[in-house]
């Protein structure tokens, strides 16, 4: 049976001058994706991730 671990992150970005929100959020989500986390839900600034346990 597949098993998962879960991660809850409150993502609030402080934008640097010249960086737009979409770019900053994309970078944050891509970083988590490279660690194996898959976005499974969002509620405001709370993001829920899961990844399969090997």
C-alpha positions as CSV (number, residue, x, y, z in Angstrom):
1,X,0.0,0.0,0.0
2,X,1.3,3.5,-0.9
3,X,2.1,5.7,2.0
4,X,2.5,9.5,2.1
5,X,3.9,12.2,4.3
6,X,2.4,15.6,4.5
7,X,3.7,19.2,4.8
8,X,1.7,22.3,5.6
9,X,3.3,25.7,4.7
10,X,2.1,29.2,5.4
11,X,3.6,30.9,2.3
12,X,3.7,34.6,2.5
13,X,6.2,36.1,0.1
14,X,8.1,39.4,0.6
15,X,8.8,40.6,-2.9
16,X,12.1,42.2,-3.8
17,X,12.0,45.3,-6.0
18,X,11.4,44.2,-9.6
19,X,10.2,40.7,-8.8
20,X,6.5,40.1,-9.4
21,X,4.3,37.8,-7.3
22,X,3.8,35.1,-10.0
23,X,7.6,34.7,-10.5
24,X,8.3,34.5,-6.8
25,X,5.5,32.0,-6.1
26,X,6.6,29.9,-9.1
27,X,10.1,29.7,-7.8
28,X,8.9,28.7,-4.3
29,X,6.6,26.0,-5.6
30,X,9.3,24.7,-8.0
31,X,11.7,24.4,-5.1
32,X,9.3,22.3,-3.2
33,X,8.5,20.2,-6.3
34,X,12.2,19.4,-6.7
35,X,12.2,18.1,-3.2
36,X,9.4,15.7,-4.2
37,X,6.4,17.6,-2.7
38,X,3.2,17.7,-4.7
39,X,0.7,20.5,-4.0
40,X,-2.6,18.9,-2.8
41,X,-4.6,21.9,-1.6
42,X,-4.6,25.6,-0.8
43,X,-6.6,27.6,1.8
44,X,-5.6,31.3,1.6
45,X,-1.9,31.4,2.4
46,X,-1.8,27.8,3.7
47,X,-0.5,25.3,1.2
48,X,-0.8,21.6,1.7
49,X,1.7,19.2,0.1
50,X,2.2,15.5,0.1
51,X,4.9,13.1,-1.2
52,X,5.1,9.3,-1.3
53,X,7.2,7.6,1.3
54,X,9.6,5.1,-0.4
